[in-house]
């Protein structure tokens, strides 16, 4: 796979990190562009994109082409999406404008992705579409699941001001084909991104990585939004920690019913989470900013897929109902 043109579609915390890393390390080798919007776009155009990493004195600052209209850009060899799952369907036509024969689309997503059942040989639901995530089927039709390479990101970060991203901790990024193949495209993209300094890990079990991270995201994101609590304060509250554990257990049960293999259990994940500092989850960040919440791809899909497989998810259903109401009221107040 020859990669010359790369577009980061959605240059927020993670998308912006990919854009900055690629532009700084490979800017003479590839053409890097970004699709952003509003004040963030204006700042990138005016002063460039800055990534500040905890523990590092010198921030990474880059200049790159940025636009709010993807149709202004040429066709791409690689598109990397930094949009959240509930934002993607509205971007289907913009993404499609960047595609040509052979273009691959690397999708950095939390939760269940719209392409989840494409070439899935273990769940018994291969090629099933998910209207909860792709209501009109535009992503399936215009982008196409065959172009997708999944990406599960372990990297804390947030946009602290327009044009500036702050990262916490060392990131890890699991990349995988929906088919489970270690394809030439996957290897080429992983090698390219690895040369930027990103810790990229190709996997033949991308769905396992999706479910393992979802154990935490389905619990912490909505509970943090409902309580306005940061990660450490949630885990220090015994009753809240119990609810986190229940959501994790239900999520694990649904994943296993669909064929996922978990590398760790609920207690291990709870113990690992207990070491987190005062981190604001992405959903709490969105709540504070008055943005729509990423509820459906996370807890919502645990409930939906639990019903599909006959796995009860009572705690997830309660958390989902509360978070959905919070989202409505938050947007109404704005």
Phi and psi in degrees as a GROMACS rama.xvg file:
@    title "Ramachandran Plot"
@    xaxis  label "Phi"
@    yaxis  label "Psi"
@TYPE xy
-95.3533  124.647  UNK-2
-117.56  112.632  UNK-3
-118.382  -38.034  UNK-4
-115.153  123.757  UNK-5
-127.087  128.761  UNK-6
-117.67  130.021  UNK-7
-97.5622  111.727  UNK-8
-98.07  99.5633  UNK-9
101.938  81.3061  UNK-10
-95.2948  50.6991  UNK-11
-78.3769  -139.639  UNK-12
-61.9497  -56.3381  UNK-13
-80.0316  -43.7031  UNK-14
-59.5143  -40.9421  UNK-15
-64.3252  -36.0873  UNK-16
-63.7251  -46.3566  UNK-17
-60.7572  -45.0006  UNK-18
-59.8028  -46.2699  UNK-19
-66.9242  -43.0738  UNK-20
-63.1393  -45.4231  UNK-21
-66.0962  -44.9125  UNK-22
-63.8603  -38.0414  UNK-23
-75.6247  -36.2024  UNK-24
-94.9831  -30.7249  UNK-25
-124.019  17.0513  UNK-26
-59.8946  -25.7303  UNK-27
-86.0418  -12.4343  UNK-28
-100.372  -34.2125  UNK-29
-130.515  157.999  UNK-30
-94.8263  118.607  UNK-31
-109.588  131.275  UNK-32
-134.239  163.092  UNK-33
-136.302  145.462  UNK-34
-108.304  120.365  UNK-35
-139.39  -172.141  UNK-36
-152.718  162.673  UNK-37
55.3273  -139.134  UNK-38
-64.9191  -32.5081  UNK-39
-63.7393  -44.4971  UNK-40
-61.7283  -46.5716  UNK-41
-60.0801  -40.2463  UNK-42
-68.3887  -40.7447  UNK-43
-62.4256  -41.8726  UNK-44
-66.4029  -37.966  UNK-45
-79.1392  -46.6359  UNK-46
-128.578  4.32563  UNK-47
89.4908  -177.305  UNK-48
-108.505  130.708  UNK-49
-119.176  133.479  UNK-50
-120.007  119.27  UNK-51
-105.382  125.804  UNK-52
-112.786  133.363  UNK-53
-55.2656  128.571  UNK-54
91.4658  -6.37146  UNK-55
-111.727  130.374  UNK-56
-75.1112  -36.0715  UNK-57
-100.637  117.23  UNK-58
-72.5625  158.807  UNK-59
-90.8725  121.769  UNK-60
-123.843  130.025  UNK-61
-137.455  156.607  UNK-62
-109.542  136.864  UNK-63
-155.182  160.526  UNK-64
-69.2609  131.769  UNK-65
-138.329  144.488  UNK-66
-148.187  158.983  UNK-67
-98.0092  -5.1282  UNK-68
-124.132  101.806  UNK-69
-62.1526  -22.6528  UNK-70
-66.8099  -13.8443  UNK-71
-76.209  -15.2178  UNK-72
-94.1539  155.873  UNK-73
-72.9596  169.189  UNK-74
-62.2636  146.447  UNK-75
-111.124  154.701  UNK-76
-85.2764  -34.8023  UNK-77
-140.617  128.72  UNK-78
-113.47  131.317  UNK-79
-115.973  118.832  UNK-80
-96.0413  131.225  UNK-81
-107.411  7.4548  UNK-82
-73.6345  153.939  UNK-83
-83.809  164.472  UNK-84
-57.7612  -35.2626  UNK-85
-82.0775  -3.51593  UNK-86
-101.061  -16.9798  UNK-87
-67.7864  -40.597  UNK-88
-58.4831  -38.2661  UNK-89
-70.9327  -15.8676  UNK-90
-99.2001  3.82918  UNK-91
-57.2923  -44.5111  UNK-92
-68.9069  -38.8778  UNK-93
-63.3263  -42.7253  UNK-94
-62.1919  -42.9729  UNK-95
-60.7273  -30.652  UNK-96
-67.062  -16.47  UNK-97
-95.7912  -4.05079  UNK-98
-94.8425  146.822  UNK-99
-138.897  178.24  UNK-100
-58.7488  125.927  UNK-101
93.0528  -8.40154  UNK-102
-63.804  132.519  UNK-103
-105.903  150.565  UNK-104
-123.432  110.024  UNK-105
-89.1182  117.214  UNK-106
-109.855  110.721  UNK-107
-85.1481  109.56  UNK-108
-139.122  144.209  UNK-109
-92.7659  149.232  UNK-110
80.018  -167.062  UNK-111
-76.2583  127.166  UNK-112
-86.9067  158.244  UNK-113
-61.0635  -25.4432  UNK-114
-91.7457  7.90089  UNK-115
-48.0236  -43.9825  UNK-116
-89.4577  2.87507  UNK-117
-66.7029  123.373  UNK-118
54.8027  35.0489  UNK-119
-91.5869  112.482  UNK-120
-98.8952  4.60879  UNK-121
-113.429  -22.942  UNK-122
-87.5502  -20.1162  UNK-123
83.0609  10.1384  UNK-124
-130.007  34.3302  UNK-125
-54.656  134.871  UNK-126
70.6863  9.20121  UNK-127
-66.3693  132.538  UNK-128
-93.6034  157.947  UNK-129
-120.2  92.6147  UNK-130
-62.6575  -21.198  UNK-131
-62.07  -30.1491  UNK-132
-106.308  -20.2696  UNK-133
-140.67  71.2343  UNK-134
-54.403  -39.8031  UNK-135
-105.695  7.72274  UNK-136
71.4805  17.8079  UNK-137
-68.9434  -39.1259  UNK-138
-63.0955  -44.0498  UNK-139
-62.9105  -40.8953  UNK-140
-83.1535  -43.8399  UNK-141
-89.8396  -36.3227  UNK-142
-92.3405  -52.2802  UNK-143
90.3009  124.239  UNK-144
-64.0999  -22.8498  UNK-145
-68.3654  -16.8041  UNK-146
-85.8015  -15.831  UNK-147
-78.372  140.028  UNK-148
-119.682  123.201  UNK-149
-76.8753  149.967  UNK-150
-139.35  122.077  UNK-151
-107.454  118.541  UNK-152
-106.692  131.334  UNK-153
-111.464  88.6016  UNK-154
-156.988  111.976  UNK-155
-75.2392  138.846  UNK-156
-174.786  159.434  UNK-157
-156.618  154.782  UNK-158
-82.0613  110.503  UNK-159
-88.7481  -19.5507  UNK-160
-162.889  159.242  UNK-161
-53.198  127.875  UNK-162
87.0009  -3.17964  UNK-163
-129.889  127.008  UNK-164
-112.814  136.891  UNK-165
-114.236  128.575  UNK-166
-106.585  150.2  UNK-167
-126.523  133.319  UNK-168
75.4233  177.29  UNK-169
-91.6529  131.98  UNK-170
-88.3818  152.873  UNK-171
-134.667  139.015  UNK-172
-132.506  113.174  UNK-173
-92.1072  125.18  UNK-174
-115.634  138.086  UNK-175
-159.272  147.867  UNK-176
-76.1989  142.682  UNK-177
-56.7463  -28.9177  UNK-178
-76.4924  -17.6591  UNK-179
89.5156  -1.28098  UNK-180
-74.3146  147.336  UNK-181
-92.2797  74.8397  UNK-182
-71.7232  165.138  UNK-183
-61.5689  -40.1892  UNK-184
-61.7006  -45.4255  UNK-185
-60.2586  -45.9987  UNK-186
-64.5327  -41.6086  UNK-187
-63.2692  -44.4994  UNK-188
-67.8719  -41.6734  UNK-189
-63.3566  -40.6069  UNK-190
-64.0652  -44.1915  UNK-191
-62.1339  -48.0953  UNK-192
-67.2222  -33.1363  UNK-193
-62.893  -30.4771  UNK-194
-74.1664  -9.30509  UNK-195
-88.5178  -6.84297  UNK-196
99.2194  -4.58249  UNK-197
-73.4856  141.04  UNK-198
-86.2196  91.2514  UNK-199
-103.939  131.59  UNK-200
-126.483  104.288  UNK-201
-67.5433  144.045  UNK-202
-141.007  148.301  UNK-203
-92.4717  1.03002  UNK-204
-129.474  60.4733  UNK-205
-64.4422  -30.6623  UNK-206
-68.7245  -33.4913  UNK-207
-61.434  -43.3075  UNK-208
-64.0992  -38.5127  UNK-209
-60.2678  -48.4569  UNK-210
-70.9552  -37.18  UNK-211
-62.9964  -43.0998  UNK-212
-70.5909  -34.0682  UNK-213
-64.0052  -27.5982  UNK-214
-52.0636  -44.657  UNK-215
-78.8526  -45.2542  UNK-216
-64.275  -37.8373  UNK-217
-64.3516  -24.3526  UNK-218
-96.8207  -58.0516  UNK-219
-67.0154  -40.0035  UNK-220
-61.6192  -57.4745  UNK-221
-67.7102  -35.6856  UNK-222
-67.1391  -37.0083  UNK-223
-66.4599  -37.663  UNK-224
-68.1296  -41.9851  UNK-225
-66.274  -32.8333  UNK-226
-104.145  -8.23464  UNK-227
59.9555  22.4972  UNK-228
-92.2252  143.634  UNK-229
-83.3454  168.262  UNK-230
-56.4787  -45.2257  UNK-231
-65.864  -38.4833  UNK-232
-70.3661  -32.7395  UNK-233
-64.0159  -46.6115  UNK-234
-72.5909  -19.6518  UNK-235
-82.0682  -11.6559  UNK-236
-97.0434  111.103  UNK-237
-57.4545  -43.6272  UNK-238
-67.1173  -39.9974  UNK-239
-66.8959  -40.7411  UNK-240
-61.6324  -34.576  UNK-241
-64.1093  -40.6495  UNK-242
-67.5411  -38.2789  UNK-243
-57.598  -45.927  UNK-244
-61.8468  -38.3259  UNK-245
-66.0264  -43.1048  UNK-246
-63.1297  -41.3439  UNK-247
-60.6496  -44.2346  UNK-248
-64.0819  -41.8585  UNK-249
-66.3064  -40.9013  UNK-250
-62.3986  -43.6131  UNK-251
-62.1218  -40.3556  UNK-252
-64.0906  -40.5471  UNK-253
-67.5475  -44.3466  UNK-254
-59.0923  -44.3827  UNK-255
-64.4865  -35.5022  UNK-256
-64.3718  -23.8481  UNK-257
-97.1509  5.73908  UNK-258
99.5083  4.00484  UNK-259
-74.518  145.721  UNK-260
-112.921  124.572  UNK-261
-98.6638  130.889  UNK-262
-80.6574  -9.43639  UNK-263
-151.296  161.502  UNK-264
-101.631  -176.58  UNK-265
-61.8716  -47.741  UNK-266
-61.4802  -40.3187  UNK-267
-64.6469  -41.6097  UNK-268
-68.2646  -37.0959  UNK-269
-65.2239  -41.9409  UNK-270
-64.1797  -40.0057  UNK-271
-65.0058  -41.1408  UNK-272
-67.9969  -25.7989  UNK-273
-63.3167  -18.6239  UNK-274
-88.7382  -0.634538  UNK-275
-71.8347  147.222  UNK-276
-88.5706  -158.849  UNK-277
-76.9629  62.9608  UNK-278
-90.5212  133.311  UNK-279
-89.4324  125.144  UNK-280
-66.3787  163.735  UNK-281
-62.5258  -34.1126  UNK-282
-70.016  -37.4187  UNK-283
-65.6923  -39.7329  UNK-284
-59.2272  -44.1394  UNK-285
-67.1629  -38.7961  UNK-286
-60.2064  -47.5712  UNK-287
-61.6064  -36.1216  UNK-288
-81.9074  -3.44856  UNK-289
75.5808  24.1144  UNK-290
-95.1456  156.364  UNK-291
-58.174  145.604  UNK-292
-93.9264  145.844  UNK-293
-83.3767  65.2963  UNK-294
-86.6666  -46.3027  UNK-295
-62.2165  -47.735  UNK-296
-64.1381  -21.3146  UNK-297
-96.2806  -100.182  UNK-298
-63.8638  -35.3872  UNK-299
-59.2975  -40.8668  UNK-300
-77.3142  -25.3568  UNK-301
-61.7834  -44.7831  UNK-302
-64.5135  -47.4622  UNK-303
-62.9335  -45.2406  UNK-304
-74.5889  -26.8875  UNK-305
-62.9369  -41.3149  UNK-306
-65.9953  -38.0927  UNK-307
-59.9145  -38.27  UNK-308
-101.442  1.77285  UNK-309
72.3828  30.2838  UNK-310
-103.01  121.356  UNK-311
-68.8094  140.486  UNK-312
-138.606  59.382  UNK-313
-63.4187  -40.1913  UNK-314
-68.3137  -42.6977  UNK-315
-60.6017  -38.3884  UNK-316
-64.497  -39.9837  UNK-317
-65.9227  -47.6363  UNK-318
-61.5396  -40.6233  UNK-319
-61.7129  -45.4303  UNK-320
-62.1306  -43.5194  UNK-321
-66.5497  -44.5615  UNK-322
-67.7848  -35.2565  UNK-323
-64.6636  -42.7448  UNK-324
-65.5702  -40.9543  UNK-325
-58.7968  -43.7864  UNK-326
-60.2866  -44.9463  UNK-327
-61.472  -46.7915  UNK-328
-67.9348  -37.9356  UNK-329
-64.4233  -42.5647  UNK-330
-71.4698  -34.5153  UNK-331
-66.3729  -39.2529  UNK-332
-66.1452  -26.6503  UNK-333
